[in-house]
Amino acid sequence: MSQLPEISSVKTSNGAVRQPARERRFPWLNLPFIIVITCVVAYGLVIVYSAVRGQEDYSFSRQAAGVAVGAVLMMLVWRFDYRKLSDFTTLFLIVNVVLILSPHIPGLGTDAGMGAQSWIKLGIQVQPGELAKVTVILLDASIVARYGGRLDDPREYCKALGIMLVPFLCIMTQPDLGTGLVYLFIAAVALVVGGARPKFLLITLVAGIAAVAAVFALDEVLATRNADGTVEYKLLKNYQRARLLVFLDPELDPTGDGYNLKQAQIAIGSGGLFGKGLFQGTQHSLGLLPEAQTDFIFCVLAEELGFFGVMVLLALYAALVLICFNIARSAGDLFGTVVVMCVVGMWLFQILENIGMDCGLMPITGIPLPFVSYGSSGMVLNFVMLGMIGSVWTHNVSKR
């Protein structure tokens, strides 16, 4: 019977004996990545628990179930080879359109409030526009990956940009401006990382600003006045315009459209350095802070744990982003790099927008805070994103 060869030690040039390196049991796992993920999610669960305590419309167990389902999906996606998805541009485009437009299907879609048709009923309520962020990232990454990092032909740039704008146009039929802005930012990151010429990007930015101004101007022309004196706009919902106007002038309507912002600033300011104490917040527990579990979850954190608690969360976000940057930089293919950078860009945009709107530095758009805001759909989505980044690590970086 043949015997297995023995693994012997190696003698170095100076005579020292070096034992062979011990193989890692799970070489595909990125331990720092897992530790940071665990800390961010656990921190978010604590804040959500405080925000939903004693409320009938929100369930902490549902949020925890979203974490459990998301963790399972993350590991499945982590083990899947992401490179197999780089050639399915058309499929991703079709999936995006179907997902985002599904709330318009009679009997399936449901009103999310204020006229936005953003949810579907499948036993539980699901927000397909939120889940579509995954396929939007894969769509944009697969588009720019075709050009090998040199998107310098104006016709090809316009073609790529046109396809990337399809999900945004679809989401605006709901309309969901917050999610639409996330789609646009993902597309911008993909174009920058994918090698689009700065001149093209600048022209696109100027055209975008001009388009926004044109929408406001045209809306004024098409607006109709009702008998009671109220104005009904056609292109933008009244609440969307009100949010932008309140951002420009917070004192415009402090008891009406500006109420949310005022209460958010009061909650943040009252937290001080170390906060009132976990579960001791008054703004949300007394019902003074609307949407404390979702849009204004950062205010709950700031009120209860103060500046110190805020800095802990920002430090965890920074650690997660730095680890992802390292994975993106070390990836051996453009598709993997763009996927990771689009995920990171999406998180950074949501973090800056959510915290900024709570502080009055950005318009209120309803964009959730990653891993912290209440919502099982968003939690599952973020875990799938983590799995995609882990897949880049497993099938590329970890094998070097």
C-alpha positions in Angstrom: 0.0 0.0 0.0 1.4 3.4 -0.9 2.0 5.9 1.8 1.1 9.6 1.7 4.2 11.8 1.6 5.1 13.4 4.8 5.1 17.2 5.1 8.6 18.0 6.4 9.8 21.3 7.8 11.9 23.7 5.8 15.4 24.9 6.8 16.1 28.5 6.0 19.5 29.9 4.9 20.4 31.0 8.5 19.8 27.4 9.8 16.4 28.1 11.4 13.7 25.5 11.0 10.4 26.9 9.6 7.3 24.8 9.9 4.9 24.8 6.9 2.0 27.2 7.0 -1.1 25.7 8.4 -4.0 25.8 5.9 -7.0 27.9 6.9 -10.1 25.8 7.5 -12.3 28.3 5.6 -10.0 30.1 3.2 -12.9 31.7 1.4 -14.0 33.7 4.5 -12.8 37.2 5.1 -12.7 37.4 8.9 -12.4 41.2 9.3 -15.2 41.6 6.9 -17.4 39.2 8.9 -16.6 40.9 12.2 -17.4 44.4 10.9 -20.7 43.2 9.3 -21.7 41.5 12.6 -21.0 44.7 14.6 -22.9 47.0 12.2 -25.9 44.7 12.1 -26.0 44.1 15.8 -25.7 47.9 16.4 -28.6 48.5 14.0 -30.8 45.9 15.7 -30.3 47.6 19.1 -31.4 51.0 17.7 -34.4 49.5 15.8 -35.5 47.6 19.0 -35.5 50.9 20.8 -37.4 52.7 18.0 -40.2 50.0 17.7 -40.8 49.2 21.3 -44.5 49.5 22.2 -45.6 50.1 18.6 -48.3 47.9 17.0 -47.4 48.7 13.4 -43.8 47.6 13.6 -42.4 44.3 14.7 -38.8 43.8 15.9 -39.1 40.0 15.2 -39.8 40.8 11.5 -36.6 42.9 11.4 -34.7 40.0 13.1 -36.2 37.6 10.6 -34.9 39.8 7.8 -31.4 39.5 9.3 -31.7 35.7 9.5 -33.0 35.3 5.9 -30.4 37.8 4.7 -27.6 36.0 6.4 -28.5 32.7 4.7 -28.8 34.4 1.3 -25.5 36.2 1.9 -23.6 32.9 2.3 -25.3 31.4 -0.8 -24.3 34.4 -2.9 -20.9 34.5 -1.3 -20.2 31.0 -2.6 -21.5 31.7 -6.1 -19.0 32.7 -8.7 -20.0 36.3 -9.6 -18.1 36.2 -12.9 -20.8 34.0 -14.4 -23.1 37.0 -14.3 -21.0 39.4 -16.4 -22.6 38.6 -19.7 -26.3 38.8 -18.8 -26.9 42.5 -19.5 -30.2 42.0 -21.4 -31.6 39.7 -18.7 -30.8 42.2 -16.0 -32.5 44.9 -17.9 -35.7 42.8 -18.3 -35.6 41.8 -14.6 -35.2 45.4 -13.6 -38.2 46.6 -15.7 -40.4 43.8 -14.5 -39.5 44.2 -10.8 -39.9 48.0 -10.8 -43.1 48.1 -12.7 -44.7 45.2 -10.8 -46.5 47.5 -8.3 -48.6 48.7 -11.2 -50.1 45.3 -11.8 -53.8 45.4 -10.7 -54.4 43.3 -7.5 -50.7 43.0 -6.8 -49.5 46.5 -6.1 -50.5 48.5 -3.1 -50.3 52.2 -2.2 -47.4 53.1 0.0 -49.0 56.4 1.0 -49.0 59.9 -0.5 -49.9 58.4 -3.9 -46.7 56.3 -4.4 -47.3 52.8 -5.8 -44.1 51.2 -4.5 -45.2 48.0 -2.8 -46.6 44.6 -3.8 -48.5 42.1 -1.7 -47.1 38.5 -1.6 -48.5 37.4 1.8 -46.2 40.1 3.1 -45.5 43.5 1.7 -42.4 43.7 -0.5 -40.8 46.8 -2.1 -39.5 45.5 -5.5 -37.8 48.8 -6.2 -35.6 48.2 -3.2 -34.8 44.7 -4.3 -34.0 45.9 -7.8 -30.9 47.7 -6.5 -29.1 44.4 -6.8 -30.0 43.9 -10.5 -29.3 47.6 -11.2 -25.8 47.2 -9.9 -25.3 44.0 -11.9 -26.8 45.7 -15.0 -24.5 48.8 -14.8 -21.4 46.7 -14.0 -22.0 44.4 -16.9 -22.5 47.3 -19.3 -19.2 49.1 -18.5 -17.2 45.9 -18.2 -17.7 45.4 -21.9 -15.5 48.4 -22.6 -12.5 47.2 -20.6 -12.0 50.5 -18.7 -12.1 52.8 -21.7 -15.5 54.3 -22.4 -14.3 57.1 -24.6 -16.5 56.8 -27.7 -19.4 59.3 -27.4 -21.9 57.0 -29.2 -21.1 54.1 -27.0 -21.2 56.4 -23.9 -24.7 57.6 -24.8 -25.8 54.0 -25.5 -24.5 52.9 -22.1 -26.1 55.9 -20.3 -29.4 55.3 -22.0 -29.6 51.7 -20.8 -28.7 52.8 -17.3 -31.4 55.4 -17.2 -34.2 52.8 -17.9 -34.5 51.7 -14.2 -34.7 55.4 -13.1 -37.4 56.1 -15.6 -39.3 53.0 -14.5 -39.1 53.9 -10.7 -40.3 57.4 -11.4 -43.6 56.0 -12.6 -44.4 55.0 -9.0 -43.0 57.7 -8.3 -40.2 57.0 -5.8 -37.7 59.8 -6.1 -35.4 58.6 -3.3 -34.8 55.1 -4.8 -34.5 56.8 -8.2 -31.7 59.0 -6.9 -29.9 55.8 -5.6 -30.2 54.3 -9.1 -28.6 57.4 -10.6 -25.8 57.4 -8.2 -25.1 53.8 -8.9 -24.9 54.6 -12.6 -22.6 57.5 -11.9 -20.2 55.3 -9.9 -20.2 52.6 -12.6 -19.4 55.2 -15.3 -16.5 56.7 -13.3 -15.0 53.4 -12.4 -15.7 52.0 -15.9 -13.4 54.6 -17.5 -15.9 57.1 -18.9 -14.2 60.3 -20.1 -14.5 63.2 -17.6 -15.8 65.5 -20.4 -18.7 63.1 -21.0 -19.5 63.0 -17.2 -19.4 66.8 -16.9 -21.8 67.2 -19.9 -24.1 64.6 -18.3 -24.1 66.4 -15.0 -24.9 69.8 -16.6 -27.7 68.1 -18.7 -29.1 66.6 -15.5 -29.2 69.9 -13.7 -30.9 71.5 -16.7 -33.4 68.7 -16.9 -34.4 69.2 -13.2 -34.8 72.9 -13.8 -37.0 72.2 -16.9 -39.2 69.8 -14.9 -39.9 72.5 -12.3 -40.6 75.1 -14.9 -42.9 72.8 -16.9 -44.7 71.7 -13.7 -45.5 75.4 -13.0 -47.0 75.7 -16.5 -49.1 72.5 -16.3 -50.2 73.0 -12.7 -54.0 73.4 -12.1 -55.6 75.4 -9.3 -58.5 73.8 -7.5 -61.6 75.6 -6.2 -60.3 75.6 -2.7 -57.1 77.4 -3.8 -54.7 74.5 -3.6 -52.4 73.8 -6.6 -52.1 70.4 -8.1 -48.9 69.6 -10.0 -48.6 67.0 -12.7 -44.9 66.0 -12.9 -43.9 66.2 -9.2 -46.1 65.2 -6.3 -47.0 68.1 -3.9 -45.2 66.4 -1.1 -42.0 66.1 -3.2 -42.1 69.8 -4.0 -42.8 70.6 -0.4 -39.7 68.6 0.8 -37.5 70.5 -1.6 -39.0 73.9 -0.6 -38.6 73.1 3.1 -35.0 72.2 2.5 -34.4 75.6 0.9 -36.3 77.4 3.7 -36.8 75.3 6.9 -38.9 78.1 8.4 -41.4 78.0 5.5 -43.9 75.8 7.3 -42.6 74.7 10.7 -46.0 73.1 11.8 -46.7 71.5 8.4 -44.2 70.4 5.8 -41.3 71.5 8.0 -42.5 69.7 11.1 -40.5 66.5 10.5 -37.2 68.3 10.0 -37.8 70.4 13.1 -38.5 67.4 15.3 -35.5 65.6 13.8 -33.1 68.4 14.7 -34.6 68.7 18.2 -34.0 64.9 18.8 -30.4 65.1 17.5 -29.6 68.2 19.5 -31.1 66.9 22.7 -28.7 63.9 22.7 -25.7 65.9 23.6 -22.4 64.1 24.0 -23.4 60.8 25.5 -27.2 60.9 24.9 -30.2 60.4 27.2 -29.5 56.7 27.6 -30.5 53.6 25.6 -34.3 53.2 25.4 -34.7 56.6 27.1 -35.4 58.7 24.0 -38.5 60.9 24.3 -39.0 62.3 20.8 -39.9 59.0 19.3 -41.4 57.3 22.3 -43.9 60.2 22.7 -44.7 60.2 19.0 -43.2 63.6 18.3 -40.8 62.2 15.7 -42.6 60.8 12.6 -41.2 57.7 10.8 -38.6 57.3 13.6 -38.1 53.6 12.7 -37.2 54.3 9.0 -36.4 57.7 7.7 -35.4 59.3 11.0 -33.7 56.3 12.7 -30.5 58.3 13.0 -32.3 60.8 15.2 -33.2 57.9 17.6 -29.5 56.9 17.8 -28.3 60.5 18.3 -30.9 61.2 21.0 -30.3 58.1 23.0 -26.5 57.5 22.6 -25.5 61.1 21.7 -22.4 62.1 19.7 -20.4 59.2 21.0 -23.0 56.7 19.7 -23.1 58.4 16.3 -19.3 58.2 16.0 -19.3 54.5 16.8 -21.7 53.9 13.9 -19.7 56.1 11.6 -16.5 54.2 12.6 -18.2 50.9 11.8 -19.3 52.2 8.4 -15.8 53.5 7.7 -14.3 50.1 8.5 -16.8 48.4 6.2 -16.1 50.8 3.4 -12.3 50.5 3.7 -12.4 46.7 3.6 -14.6 46.9 0.5 -12.2 49.4 -1.1 -9.4 46.9 -0.6 -11.4 44.1 -2.1 -12.3 46.2 -5.1 -8.7 47.4 -5.6 -7.4 43.9 -5.5 -10.0 42.4 -7.8 -8.5 41.0 -11.1 -11.4 41.9 -13.4 -13.3 45.1 -14.1 -16.7 43.6 -13.6 -15.9 42.6 -10.0 -14.3 46.0 -9.3 -17.4 47.9 -10.6 -19.8 45.6 -8.6 -18.0 46.3 -5.3 -17.6 50.0 -6.0 -21.2 50.4 -6.9 -22.3 48.7 -3.7 -20.0 50.9 -1.7 -21.1 54.0 -3.6 -24.8 53.1 -2.9 -24.1 52.7 0.8 -22.2 56.0 1.0 -24.9 57.9 -0.9 -27.6 56.5 1.4 -25.6 57.2 4.6 -24.8 60.8 3.5 -28.4 61.5 2.3 -30.1 59.9 5.4 -27.9 61.6 8.0 -27.9 64.8 5.9 -31.7 65.0 5.6 -32.1 64.4 9.4 -29.7 67.3 10.1 -31.3 69.6 7.5 -28.2 69.5 5.2 -30.0 67.5 2.4 -33.6 67.3 1.2 -35.9 64.8 2.8 -36.2 61.9 0.4 -37.0 58.8 2.5 -33.8 57.0 1.8 -33.0 54.4 4.5 -29.9 54.2 6.6 -28.1 50.9 5.6 -28.3 48.1 8.2 -30.1 50.4 10.6 -33.4 51.6 9.3 -36.4 49.4 9.9 -37.4 47.2 6.9 -36.8 43.5 6.2 -36.7 44.1 2.4 -33.9 46.6 2.8 -32.0 44.3 5.3 -32.2 41.3 3.0 -31.0 43.5 0.1 -28.0 44.7 2.0 -27.0 41.2 3.0 -27.2 40.1 -0.7 -24.9 43.0 -1.5 -22.5 41.8 1.2 -22.6 38.3 -0.4 -21.7 39.8 -3.8 -18.7 41.5 -2.3 -17.7 38.3 -0.5 -18.0 36.5 -3.9 -15.4 38.9 -5.4 -13.2 38.1 -2.4 -13.6 34.3 -2.6 -13.2 33.9 -6.3 -10.5 36.4 -6.8 -8.6 38.0 -4.0 -8.5 35.2 -1.5 -6.8 32.9 -4.0 -3.7 35.0 -4.5 
